[in-house]
Amino acid sequence: MILKWLGHSCFLLTSDSGMRVLMDPCAPKTGYTIAPVEVDAVTASHDHYDHNYFEAALGDPIRITEPGMHEVHGVRIMGIPTWHDKEHGAKRGRNIMFLVEMDGIRLLHAGDLGHLPDEAAIAAAGRVDVLLAPIGGVFTIDGEEAKKLAELLHPKVFVPMHYKTEQLSFELGGLKPFLDSIKGGAIHRMRQSEATLTPESLGSGRVLVLECAKPGAAA
């Protein structure tokens, strides 16, 4: 699997066979400019402009915006219902975490998760090899809560997302305080926007920090 960070909560997953999944594409007014890319499936954790910019998904992709099990070209994508806030959606509505099973790796994209999931959601996720989780707070869980989420799910690799960068047009918490707070974990900062992941290369207890893809860069 190739994991590429396009900005904010938007990631492109590419399987060994070339199957592509675009997750939570964000609109240009976020400050990120995502070059449209042909994909087989596109997921949106909720219906906000910084997560549902379907114009970035070219071809005839399957749109996945609901909980439950979906399968696209042999890749299983399961939506797990959660909330965008700590008040059962009263403030910001629902959120869907998407678990993607690709090339022997189980990757969980937490979307705009606003609370720590209950036991049912944790059980539904099951084994999580790679966790993509927000750390910026304000509209989602913050870095401390994201670490608690990791303690619940025990991922081999944690990838932070949804935090303040130079490109982002609105305020969120930044990356540095989160990284400074990590103790006893291996932090791997990449000088590029993508990483090739295999079941054998995941390791254990890693925090993987990707550089955002250049504006408009081809995926």
Rosetta blueprint (number, residue, H / E / L):
1 M L
2 I E
3 L E
4 K E
5 W E
6 L E
7 G E
8 H L
9 S L
10 C E
11 F E
12 L E
13 L E
14 T E
15 S L
16 D L
17 S L
18 G L
19 M L
20 R E
21 V E
22 L E
23 M E
24 D L
25 P L
26 C L
27 A L
28 P H
29 K H
30 T H
31 G L
32 Y L
33 T L
34 I L
35 A L
36 P L
37 V E
38 E E
39 V L
40 D L
41 A E
42 V E
43 T E
44 A L
45 S L
46 H L
47 D L
48 H L
49 Y L
50 D L
51 H L
52 N L
53 Y L
54 F H
55 E H
56 A H
57 A E
58 L E
59 G L
60 D L
61 P L
62 I E
63 R E
64 I E
65 T L
66 E L
67 P L
68 G E
69 M E
70 H E
71 E E
72 V E
73 H L
74 G L
75 V E
76 R E
77 I E
78 M E
79 G E
80 I E
81 P E
82 T E
83 W E
84 H L
85 D L
86 K L
87 E L
88 H L
89 G L
90 A L
91 K L
92 R L
93 G L
94 R E
95 N E
96 I E
97 M E
98 F E
99 L E
100 V E
101 E E
102 M E
103 D L
104 G L
105 I E
106 R E
107 L E
108 L E
109 H E
110 A L
111 G L
112 D L
113 L L
114 G L
115 H L
116 L L
117 P L
118 D L
119 E H
120 A H
121 A H
122 I H
123 A H
124 A H
125 A H
126 G L
127 R L
128 V L
129 D L
130 V E
131 L E
132 L E
133 A E
134 P E
135 I L
136 G E
137 G L
138 V L
139 F L
140 T L
141 I L
142 D E
143 G H
144 E H
145 E H
146 A H
147 K H
148 K H
149 L H
150 A H
151 E H
152 L H
153 L H
154 H L
155 P L
156 K L
157 V E
158 F E
159 V E
160 P E
161 M E
162 H L
163 Y L
164 K L
165 T L
166 E L
167 Q L
168 L L
169 S L
170 F L
171 E L
172 L L
173 G L
174 G L
175 L H
176 K H
177 P H
178 F H
179 L H
180 D H
181 S L
182 I L
183 K L
184 G L
185 G L
186 A E
187 I E
188 H E
189 R E
190 M L
191 R L
192 Q L
193 S L
194 E E
195 A E
196 T E
197 L L
198 T L
199 P L
200 E L
201 S L
202 L L
203 G L
204 S L
205 G L
206 R E
207 V E
208 L E
209 V E
210 L L
211 E L
212 C L
213 A L
214 K L
215 P L
216 G L
217 A L
218 A L
219 A L
